[in-house]
Amino acid sequence: MSLYAEYIRELSQGDVLETDKGFATYVFPDDTTCYIREIYVRPAFREQNAASAMADLIVEKAKNRGCKTLLGSVTPSAKGSTTSLRVLLAYGFSLLSSSNDYILFQKEIH
């Protein structure tokens, strides 16, 4: 585990998934929900389904814990937010809520 991943785990009390293509941070806010906070994919691996592959790994961990719902979010003012929106929608997320500069999405997992 990288130093950054250790820092994120300690700071957010969440989990970090690291691959050679990028990383994702996620938490389990309750017994049935997994929230993917962020996914970062190195530029050389973008448009190669690397984000979906990381999300798939997180979904498997979530299912093993008994989770039924996956959450993801986008901050519209962030750089690359349009791409993030496209990725979430392509992965099967649907809009749950939005306010100010925050959009929350959900996806049922089986």
N, CA and C of each residue as an Amber inpcrd file, in Angstrom:
protein
   330
   0.8550000  -1.1750000   0.0000000   0.0000000   0.0000000   0.0000000
   0.9010000   1.2370000   0.0000000   0.5480000   2.2030000  -0.8210000
   1.3440000   3.4260000  -0.9070000   1.1390000   4.3010000   0.3300000
   2.0330000   5.2370000   0.4940000   1.9260000   6.1850000   1.5960000
   0.6310000   6.9900000   1.4780000   0.2750000   7.3840000   0.2530000
  -0.9640000   8.1300000   0.0420000  -2.1740000   7.3020000   0.4770000
  -2.1770000   6.0190000   0.1200000  -3.2980000   5.1590000   0.4920000
  -3.4040000   5.0250000   2.0080000  -2.2660000   4.8950000   2.6770000
  -2.2810000   4.8370000   4.1370000  -2.8680000   6.1170000   4.7210000
  -2.4840000   7.2480000   4.1520000  -2.9910000   8.5470000   4.6040000
  -4.5050000   8.6300000   4.4250000  -4.9940000   8.2460000   3.2570000
  -6.4340000   8.3030000   2.9710000  -7.1970000   7.3790000   3.9220000
  -6.6820000   6.1920000   4.1520000  -7.3520000   5.2590000   5.0660000
  -7.4540000   5.8400000   6.4670000  -6.3740000   6.4700000   6.9110000
  -6.3870000   7.0480000   8.2490000  -7.2700000   8.2830000   8.3080000
  -7.1910000   9.1160000   7.2940000  -7.9480000  10.3630000   7.2650000
  -9.4550000  10.1220000   7.1790000  -9.8650000   9.2730000   6.2590000
 -11.2900000   9.1030000   5.9770000 -11.8940000   7.8600000   6.6160000
 -11.0680000   7.0340000   7.2000000 -11.5090000   5.7560000   7.7360000
 -12.2350000   4.9400000   6.6760000 -11.7710000   5.0890000   5.4380000
 -12.3310000   4.3450000   4.3280000 -11.3080000   3.3770000   3.7800000
 -11.5750000   2.8660000   2.6170000 -10.6820000   1.9180000   1.9700000
 -10.1460000   2.5170000   0.6750000  -9.0140000   1.9810000   0.2450000
  -8.3600000   2.4260000  -0.9790000  -8.0370000   1.1960000  -1.8100000
  -8.3640000   1.2820000  -3.0840000  -7.9930000   0.2480000  -4.0400000
  -6.9580000   0.8610000  -4.9600000  -5.7950000   0.2550000  -5.0500000
  -4.7460000   0.7540000  -5.9290000  -4.3910000  -0.3040000  -6.9670000
  -4.2450000   0.1430000  -8.2080000  -3.7440000  -0.7090000  -9.2830000
  -2.6550000   0.0690000  -9.9990000  -2.0300000  -0.5650000 -10.9700000
  -1.0270000   0.1490000 -11.7560000  -1.6660000   1.2120000 -12.6510000
  -2.9860000   1.1600000 -12.8190000  -3.6890000   2.1000000 -13.6880000
  -4.3060000   3.2780000 -12.9450000  -4.4520000   3.1720000 -11.6180000
  -5.0480000   4.2560000 -10.8530000  -5.4390000   3.8090000  -9.4650000
  -6.3320000   4.5730000  -8.8540000  -6.8000000   4.2210000  -7.5100000
  -8.2410000   4.6560000  -7.3330000  -8.8710000   4.0850000  -6.3340000
 -10.2350000   4.4630000  -5.9570000 -10.3060000   4.4980000  -4.4430000
 -11.1070000   5.4240000  -3.9240000 -11.3780000   5.4740000  -2.4930000
 -12.8660000   5.2150000  -2.2860000 -13.1740000   4.4880000  -1.2170000
 -14.5680000   4.1390000  -0.9690000 -14.7840000   3.8730000   0.5140000
 -16.0410000   3.9890000   0.9290000 -16.4270000   3.7530000   2.3180000
 -17.7320000   2.9620000   2.3460000 -18.0120000   2.4060000   3.5170000
 -19.2660000   1.7030000   3.7570000 -20.0140000   2.4880000   4.8300000
 -20.8830000   3.4320000   4.4250000 -21.5730000   4.2650000   5.4170000
 -22.5690000   3.5070000   6.2890000 -23.0580000   2.3660000   5.7950000
 -23.9260000   1.5100000   6.5960000 -23.7790000   0.0740000   6.0970000
 -24.5530000  -0.8250000   6.6330000 -24.4070000  -2.2520000   6.3240000
 -24.8080000  -2.6410000   4.9050000 -25.5580000  -1.7910000   4.2170000
 -26.0550000  -2.1680000   2.8910000 -25.5890000  -1.2410000   1.7750000
 -24.6880000  -0.3070000   2.0960000 -24.2970000   0.7060000   1.1110000
 -22.7820000   0.8320000   1.0040000 -22.3190000   0.9510000  -0.2170000
 -20.9170000   1.2600000  -0.5070000 -20.8910000   2.5530000  -1.3210000
 -20.0800000   3.4940000  -0.8810000 -19.9710000   4.7860000  -1.5690000
 -18.5650000   4.9220000  -2.1390000 -18.4840000   4.9570000  -3.4610000
 -17.2000000   5.2030000  -4.1220000 -16.9940000   6.7080000  -4.1270000
 -16.0410000   7.1550000  -3.3500000 -15.7910000   8.5920000  -3.2290000
 -15.0900000   9.1530000  -4.4560000 -14.0770000   8.4510000  -4.9000000
 -13.3470000   8.9500000  -6.0640000 -12.6430000   7.8060000  -6.7640000
 -12.5070000   7.9850000  -8.0540000 -11.7010000   7.0810000  -8.8670000
 -10.8000000   7.9610000  -9.7140000  -9.5210000   7.6440000  -9.6830000
  -8.5490000   8.3450000 -10.5220000  -7.8710000   7.3130000 -11.4080000
  -7.8610000   7.5900000 -12.7100000  -7.2010000   6.7310000 -13.6850000
  -6.0890000   7.5390000 -14.3450000  -4.9000000   6.9510000 -14.3930000
  -3.7750000   7.6220000 -15.0540000  -4.1470000   7.9030000 -16.5120000
  -3.7130000   9.0630000 -17.0370000  -4.0880000   9.4500000 -18.4020000
  -3.8240000   8.3830000 -19.4610000  -2.7480000   7.6490000 -19.3560000
  -2.4150000   6.6350000 -20.3620000  -3.4240000   5.4890000 -20.4100000
  -4.2190000   5.3340000 -19.3400000  -5.1590000   4.2130000 -19.2670000
  -6.6190000   4.6350000 -19.3870000  -6.8480000   5.9040000 -19.5960000
  -8.2220000   6.3820000 -19.7430000  -8.8030000   5.8820000 -21.0520000
 -10.0940000   5.7300000 -21.0890000 -10.8320000   5.2020000 -22.2440000
 -10.4680000   3.7510000 -22.5230000 -10.0130000   3.0460000 -21.4870000
  -9.7160000   1.6160000 -21.5960000 -10.4980000   0.8290000 -20.5400000
 -11.5570000   1.4140000 -20.0190000 -12.4230000   0.7880000 -19.0170000
 -11.7300000   0.5180000 -17.6860000 -10.6580000   1.2500000 -17.3960000
  -9.9390000   1.0570000 -16.1360000 -10.8030000   1.4580000 -14.9410000
 -11.5810000   2.5220000 -15.0680000 -12.4530000   2.9590000 -13.9690000
 -13.5180000   1.8940000 -13.6980000 -14.0910000   1.3480000 -14.7430000
 -15.1020000   0.2940000 -14.5720000 -14.4990000  -0.9510000 -13.9380000
 -13.2870000  -1.2860000 -14.3150000 -12.6220000  -2.4630000 -13.7370000
 -12.3930000  -2.2600000 -12.2420000 -11.9830000  -1.0530000 -11.8400000
 -11.8040000  -0.7830000 -10.4170000 -13.1500000  -0.8140000  -9.6940000
 -14.1730000  -0.2320000 -10.3140000 -15.5110000  -0.2520000  -9.7070000
 -16.0050000  -1.6860000  -9.5560000 -15.7330000  -2.5390000 -10.5300000
 -16.1360000  -3.9460000 -10.4410000 -15.5000000  -4.6240000  -9.2200000
 -14.2240000  -4.3320000  -8.9660000 -13.5420000  -4.9080000  -7.8050000
 -14.1730000  -4.4260000  -6.5000000 -14.5290000  -3.1520000  -6.4640000
 -15.1730000  -2.5980000  -5.2670000 -16.5610000  -3.2040000  -5.0800000
 -17.2920000  -3.3770000  -6.1580000 -18.6230000  -3.9900000  -6.0770000
 -18.5270000  -5.4020000  -5.5080000 -17.5270000  -6.1550000  -5.9260000
 -17.3690000  -7.5100000  -5.3820000 -17.1200000  -7.4750000  -3.8760000
 -16.2870000  -6.5430000  -3.4240000 -16.0460000  -6.3970000  -1.9860000
 -17.3450000  -6.0010000  -1.2740000 -18.0890000  -5.0960000  -1.9000000
 -19.3540000  -4.6400000  -1.3000000 -20.3550000  -5.7870000  -1.2050000
 -20.4730000  -6.5680000  -2.2530000 -21.4030000  -7.7020000  -2.2310000
 -21.0080000  -8.7090000  -1.1610000 -19.7150000  -8.9270000  -0.9980000
 -19.2460000  -9.8550000   0.0370000 -19.6130000  -9.3770000   1.4430000
 -19.8040000  -8.0760000   1.5960000 -20.2120000  -7.5060000   2.8920000
 -21.7290000  -7.4300000   3.0360000 -22.4540000  -7.8010000   1.9740000
 -23.9110000  -7.7650000   2.0220000 -24.5140000  -6.4660000   1.5170000
 -23.7360000  -5.6400000   0.8680000 -24.2570000  -4.3660000   0.3560000
 -25.2100000  -4.6000000  -0.8090000 -26.2030000  -3.7320000  -0.9090000
 -27.2010000  -3.7970000  -1.9740000 -27.1870000  -2.5470000  -2.8510000
 -26.5570000  -1.4690000  -2.3390000 -26.5670000  -0.1950000  -3.0550000
 -25.1520000   0.3530000  -3.1810000 -24.8630000   0.8660000  -4.3680000
 -23.5930000   1.5270000  -4.6530000 -23.8850000   2.9940000  -4.9120000
 -23.1370000   3.8710000  -4.2880000 -23.2700000   5.3100000  -4.4990000
 -22.0160000   5.8620000  -5.1670000 -22.1980000   6.9080000  -5.9270000
 -21.0970000   7.6500000  -6.5430000 -21.5340000   9.0910000  -6.6700000
 -20.5870000   9.9830000  -6.7930000 -20.9470000  11.3960000  -6.8670000
 -20.0340000  12.1480000  -7.8280000 -20.5080000  13.3110000  -8.2140000
 -19.7470000  14.2160000  -9.0820000 -19.9040000  15.6290000  -8.5450000
 -18.8090000  16.3450000  -8.5450000 -18.8220000  17.7750000  -8.2450000
 -18.7380000  18.4940000  -9.5870000 -19.8260000  19.1080000 -10.0600000
 -19.8390000  19.6950000 -11.3980000 -18.7400000  20.7300000 -11.6650000
 -18.3070000  21.4370000 -10.6430000 -17.2860000  22.4610000 -10.8720000
 -15.8680000  21.8850000 -10.9710000 -15.6960000  20.5960000 -10.6790000
 -14.3730000  19.9690000 -10.7130000 -13.9140000  19.7560000 -12.1540000
 -12.6310000  19.8050000 -12.3490000 -12.0570000  19.5200000 -13.6650000
 -12.4100000  18.0830000 -14.0550000 -12.8510000  17.8880000 -15.2750000
 -13.1860000  16.5530000 -15.7600000 -14.5450000  16.0390000 -15.3360000
 -15.3870000  16.9200000 -14.8010000 -16.6730000  16.4500000 -14.2820000
 -17.5980000  15.8950000 -15.3740000 -17.5100000  16.4180000 -16.5760000
 -18.3490000  15.9000000 -17.6620000 -17.9860000  14.4500000 -17.9480000
 -16.7020000  14.1570000 -17.9700000 -16.2570000  12.7800000 -18.1750000
 -16.7160000  11.8980000 -17.0310000 -16.6100000  12.3960000 -15.8100000
 -17.0590000  11.6240000 -14.6450000 -18.5430000  11.3000000 -14.7400000
 -19.3430000  12.2660000 -15.1660000 -20.7760000  12.0260000 -15.3440000
 -21.0200000  10.9200000 -16.3670000 -20.3140000  10.9890000 -17.4790000
 -20.4730000   9.9720000 -18.5210000 -20.1120000   8.5740000 -18.0110000
 -19.0200000   8.5110000 -17.2450000 -18.5690000   7.2220000 -16.7170000
 -19.6100000   6.6370000 -15.7590000 -20.1300000   7.4520000 -14.8630000
 -21.1400000   6.9640000 -13.9090000 -22.3920000   6.4780000 -14.6350000
 -22.8570000   7.2370000 -15.5920000 -24.0660000   6.8440000 -16.3260000
 -23.8270000   5.5760000 -17.1500000 -22.6550000   5.4710000 -17.7710000
 -22.3340000   4.2790000 -18.5600000 -22.2210000   3.0420000 -17.6810000
 -21.8460000   3.2260000 -16.4300000 -21.7070000   2.1020000 -15.4960000
 -23.0640000   1.6750000 -14.9210000 -24.0970000   2.4300000 -15.2240000
 -25.4410000   2.0560000 -14.7910000 -25.9820000   2.8060000 -13.5930000
 -25.2860000   3.8550000 -13.1740000 -25.7960000   4.6740000 -12.0750000
 -26.9740000   5.5090000 -12.5520000 -27.8550000   5.8580000 -11.6200000
 -28.9460000   6.7820000 -11.9120000 -28.9240000   7.9030000 -10.8720000
 -29.4970000   9.0160000 -11.2410000 -29.5140000  10.1930000 -10.3790000
 -30.3140000   9.9200000  -9.1150000 -29.7110000  10.2330000  -7.9650000
 -30.4000000  10.1060000  -6.6890000 -30.7940000  11.4780000  -6.1680000
 -29.8470000  12.4240000  -6.1790000 -30.1510000  13.7830000  -5.7220000
 -29.0690000  14.7390000  -6.1940000 -29.3750000  16.0150000  -6.1050000
 -28.3790000  17.0350000  -6.4300000 -28.6660000  18.2870000  -5.6200000
 -27.6000000  18.9900000  -5.3050000 -27.7360000  20.2670000  -4.6140000
 -26.4590000  21.0630000  -4.8190000 -26.6240000  22.3350000  -5.0310000
 -25.4930000  23.2390000  -5.2340000 -24.4760000  22.6340000  -6.1960000
 -23.3240000  22.2390000  -5.7140000 -22.2420000  21.7480000  -6.5590000
 -21.9530000  20.2770000  -6.2840000 -23.0190000  19.4740000  -6.1330000
 -22.8580000  18.0660000  -5.7740000 -24.0060000  17.2610000  -6.3780000
 -23.6660000  16.2080000  -7.1070000 -24.6750000  15.3200000  -7.6850000
 -24.4020000  13.9130000  -7.1680000 -25.4190000  13.2810000  -6.6030000
 -25.2890000  11.9450000  -6.0430000 -26.0250000  10.9400000  -6.9210000
 -25.3670000   9.8300000  -7.2020000 -25.9200000   8.7780000  -8.0410000
 -25.9690000   7.4820000  -7.2490000 -26.8590000   6.5720000  -7.6620000
 -26.9360000   5.2660000  -7.0190000 -27.1090000   4.1840000  -8.0520000
 -26.7310000   2.9800000  -7.6440000 -26.9020000   1.8010000  -8.4830000
 -27.1600000   0.6180000  -7.5540000 -28.1710000  -0.1510000  -7.8800000
 -28.4430000  -1.3620000  -7.1000000 -27.4470000  -2.4310000  -7.5380000
 -26.9210000  -3.1740000  -6.5660000 -25.9900000  -4.2580000  -6.8850000
 -26.5740000  -5.5670000  -6.3760000 -26.3050000  -6.6270000  -7.0930000
 -26.8850000  -7.9420000  -6.7590000 -25.7810000  -8.9460000  -6.5550000
